[in-house]
Amino acid sequence: MRLRISLIIFAVMLLISCNSGSRCYESTDTLMVTTLIGSKSLNIGPVIIRGYGKNVVGDTLYNNKDTALVKRIALPLALNSDSTGFVVYFNNIASTFWVRHTMNIQLISQSCGFAPYYELNATKRTGLVDSLRINVPAVGPKSVETFATNGQNITVYLHLTAN
Amino acid sequence: MDKILRFIFILLLISPLWGFAQKKPEVWRYEGPRFGLDVSRFLMPYIQNATKGGFEIQADYPYKGNWFPTIEAGYQTVDDNKDAFHYTNKGPYARIGFDVNINKFESLTDNDLVFVGLRYGYSLFAQETLASTYSNYWGTTQNAFPKSNLSAHWGELVFGLKGELLRNIFFGWTIRAKFPIVVTKDPHVKPYVIPGLGYTSSDVPFDFSVTVAYRLPLIRTKTIPKPLKTGGRERQELDPNDPENNNQNENNNRGGRISPGSMGGNNSQF
């Protein structure tokens, strides 16, 4: 009899306890981790970054007035295009860099939904952007977490001159 | 009057013999295939926020008393319509394996089981993403991914209880640890729920079932299965004072195969 009672009690407990939560605990923001490095080991002054063609107030992705040897930024990539352009304002000059990529939308989880995964495959630059280097071509929702302290998807070398 | 007195006298004389002549009802142990239904599959939509539907049927058959070769089969549908995506998934699945009773049977009528078991599971299912939406700084993308046919293989460790609540009617539950072996990959949508396997959000998904089963009493016996050798006694000893074991000594080894409802039988041992 004890077994039979425990059968019923545990069955009810099981049914009640299986009410699964539906919160999302994972990131779905896919951002390309970018490091800005100045030439000649010079400090980088104030930098503003916007998406190419995004000139409306509120379109600024990054606005940092500090001076530092290295600046780290997480930048979003285009969803409906195979390349993404950014405008970098520093030393009162607007420079651009472009990243060519492929994209694949994947399901993260039931509670988080879908997120894009990118593969970086080429770059282009203008102005004071000296060069670009793709370090880790795979960009996904965990890139920011992966490169939280060091490492990056792409390195942007800026042409700096000593004043 | 004389005749009446004589009748009463004879009656009193033979009355103690009635007790011997009156047979106690025989107690048998019944065995046979058991067919069950996992009722948790029907209750789930009312308990969880899930959109799962489907059914699962189960069958087992006793082998040497404590071993139960088991087969389970079912069909599952998932229709998950959220703000960000609409996903569907459906397909049949089957599991094959066995349970081993680790509980000691106390009497001929004791059929309660505490068991551990192993399963091999296979599912053939189709999934489709009817719509998905993702937005960021650059805008919004909307995608749909067509139907793809996938399959999955997995293993299961099972622990459960099963008790005979009414004659031949069993109620029980199991907890299952599942070990995905091979799951066909989809480039866009890793299936987050697989029919028969459950949610794939963890490496070892846990699941449970709540079963109501009916046993076809095809076999009857007077022998209680020996407990498995886990330090227990070699042979089951019965309490002579237990009324459920009242015919044990005189009828042992008189098991027989019967048809349901019939009390007759031959003397073959189960």
Boltz contact constraints between the chains, C-beta under 6 A:
constraints:
  - contact:
      token1: [A, 3]
      token2: [B, 112]
      max_distance: 6.0
  - contact:
      token1: [A, 3]
      token2: [B, 163]
      max_distance: 6.0
  - contact:
      token1: [A, 4]
      token2: [B, 163]
      max_distance: 6.0
  - contact:
      token1: [A, 7]
      token2: [B, 161]
      max_distance: 6.0
  - contact:
      token1: [A, 7]
      token2: [B, 163]
      max_distance: 6.0
  - contact:
      token1: [A, 7]
      token2: [B, 171]
      max_distance: 6.0
  - contact:
      token1: [A, 10]
      token2: [B, 173]
      max_distance: 6.0
  - contact:
      token1: [A, 11]
      token2: [B, 173]
      max_distance: 6.0
  - contact:
      token1: [A, 11]
      token2: [B, 210]
      max_distance: 6.0
  - contact:
      token1: [A, 14]
      token2: [B, 208]
      max_distance: 6.0
  - contact:
      token1: [A, 15]
      token2: [B, 47]
      max_distance: 6.0
  - contact:
      token1: [A, 19]
      token2: [B, 48]
      max_distance: 6.0
  - contact:
      token1: [A, 22]
      token2: [B, 49]
      max_distance: 6.0
  - contact:
      token1: [A, 76]
      token2: [B, 136]
      max_distance: 6.0
  - contact:
      token1: [A, 76]
      token2: [B, 137]
      max_distance: 6.0
  - contact:
      token1: [A, 78]
      token2: [B, 138]
      max_distance: 6.0
  - contact:
      token1: [A, 79]
      token2: [B, 138]
      max_distance: 6.0
  - contact:
      token1: [A, 79]
      token2: [B, 139]
      max_distance: 6.0
  - contact:
      token1: [A, 79]
      token2: [B, 141]
      max_distance: 6.0
  - contact:
      token1: [A, 80]
      token2: [B, 141]
      max_distance: 6.0
  - contact:
      token1: [A, 105]
      token2: [B, 143]
      max_distance: 6.0
  - contact:
      token1: [A, 106]
      token2: [B, 188]
      max_distance: 6.0
  - contact:
      token1: [A, 107]
      token2: [B, 189]
      max_distance: 6.0
  - contact:
      token1: [A, 107]
      token2: [B, 190]
      max_distance: 6.0
  - contact:
      token1: [A, 109]
      token2: [B, 201]
      max_distance: 6.0
  - contact:
      token1: [A, 110]
      token2: [B, 192]
      max_distance: 6.0
  - contact:
      token1: [A, 113]
      token2: [B, 84]
      max_distance: 6.0
  - contact:
      token1: [A, 113]
      token2: [B, 85]
      max_distance: 6.0
  - contact:
      token1: [A, 114]
      token2: [B, 85]
      max_distance: 6.0
  - contact:
      token1: [A, 114]
      token2: [B, 132]
      max_distance: 6.0
  - contact:
      token1: [A, 114]
      token2: [B, 134]
      max_distance: 6.0
